Amino acid sequence: MTLEEIDKEYVLNTYARNYVNFKKGVNATLYDENEKDYIDFTSGIGVVSVGHGNEQVADAICKQAKNITHISNLYAIEPQAKLGQLLTKLSGYDVATFFANSGAEANEGAIKIARKYGETKFDNKRYKVITLEHSFHGRTITTVKATGQKDMHKDDFAPYPDGFSFDKKINDIYESIDDETVAVMIELVQGEGGVQPFEKSEVQKLAKFLKENDILLIVDEVQTGCFRTGEFLASNLYEIKPDIITMAKGLGGGVPIGAVLTTHKDILKAGDHGSTFGGNFLCTVAALEVCNILEKYKNNGALDEAIIYFETKLEEFYSNNKNIFTQSVGLGLMRGLRVNDADTLATIIKKAFENGVLVLKAGKNTLRFLPPLTISKKEIDEGFKRLGKTVEKI
Ligand SMILES: *Cc1c(COP(=O)(O)O)cnc(C)c1O
């Protein structure tokens, strides 16, 4: 049987998949079974932050895998404790972390912290969480309900938990808040929703209002976290101090890990929350290495250089193709180009793939770029050369 046949027969059909058999990856370049190369402007949807086949991360994982991979959270785990310490240092916030295994699970943890805060801190019960339209917070029953996209709240999976509503704009949140509202959860750059950053002043105003009214601000940094926007957290860039921050995608460099960082360190007590795999030796050793690599990469100026180079090439590509693209959006190495219609976007992504460059879709009309943060200039050049060739014929 071919890979396609086995996959279709034995794996549940929940993804609209491309059938290519990638065999090898080096930084931002992937090779299929015929040794055809592809420039990867997706990094596995913002995950492989330090590139494919990163030697340092691989060595750290190998060394750990040959020793202890997992002991459960009934015992202290040295790399988990050290990763918690490093996340506090890199974030610059006075936080402690709970470790989960994915973005959705990190958001579940954030919501649990908020709910308990609402239950224990006030005379009345506060449990409502307000999110925003076009947000994306995950695929579990709760996080899908928190996600501000009506077409994801299908009756097929109902009933959903109570206490979630979403507003069109940040400015609408003020009116939606009532005395049962415990938290507002937002992304600072909506990733899945269309690579849409919010205005800094608007976010700062909201953060200030929430603080004054004792309502928690949860920032979902599952996609924006771990240097994606140029700073360790987008919250650093926006100069706000959220109560809870969630991370996942880029943090493990390909190893599943989620994290809930909060300044409210004493809300959850032993037994309130937990995870079998969360923060085990294997994933925290990987994430420690990823964070150490990226901290150096940021401090020596290489990250900013990569961002500027990518941006320059992207803007060049955009200005050469204004008949197709209407707007350039995003921050850092989280970028998008708005396309007039969805059909053209689908065509571009398909043809780009055939021409050896991987790109993503966001929302209904955005071509999305999430390259590895360590992408080389040569790979950026080649990727945009191939994209240029792709759109020539559209
Ligand atoms: C990807 C994503 C999630 C969900 O993460 P999973 O690891 O797929 O559960 C949640 N929030 C944001 C902002 C994301 O981009």
The ligand as an SDF file (V2000), in Angstrom:
LIG
                    3D

 15 15  0  0  0  0  0  0  0  0999 V2000
   -2.7980   26.5330   17.5030 C   0  0  0  0  0  0  0  0  0  0  0  0
   -3.4680   27.3930   18.5010 C   0  0  0  0  0  0  0  0  0  0  0  0
   -4.1830   26.8290   19.5800 C   0  0  0  0  0  0  0  0  0  0  0  0
   -4.3980   25.3490   19.7300 C   0  0  0  0  0  0  0  0  0  0  0  0
   -3.2220   24.6640   19.9500 O   0  0  0  0  0  0  0  0  0  0  0  0
   -3.2050   23.0380   19.8790 P   0  0  0  0  0  0  0  0  0  0  0  0
   -1.8210   22.6920   20.2760 O   0  0  0  0  0  0  0  0  0  0  0  0
   -3.5380   22.6810   18.4670 O   0  0  0  0  0  0  0  0  0  0  0  0
   -4.2300   22.5560   20.8190 O   0  0  0  0  0  0  0  0  0  0  0  0
   -4.7100   27.7020   20.5220 C   0  0  0  0  0  0  0  0  0  0  0  0
   -4.5640   29.0290   20.4110 N   0  0  0  0  0  0  0  0  0  0  0  0
   -3.8900   29.5990   19.3880 C   0  0  0  0  0  0  0  0  0  0  0  0
   -3.7390   31.0780   19.3500 C   0  0  0  0  0  0  0  0  0  0  0  0
   -3.3310   28.8000   18.3960 C   0  0  0  0  0  0  0  0  0  0  0  0
   -2.6870   29.3720   17.3710 O   0  0  0  0  0  0  0  0  0  0  0  0
  1  2  1  0
  2  3  1  0
  2 14  2  0
  3  4  1  0
  3 10  2  0
  4  5  1  0
  5  6  1  0
  6  7  2  0
  6  8  1  0
  6  9  1  0
 10 11  1  0
 11 12  2  0
 12 13  1  0
 12 14  1  0
 14 15  1  0
M  END
$$$$
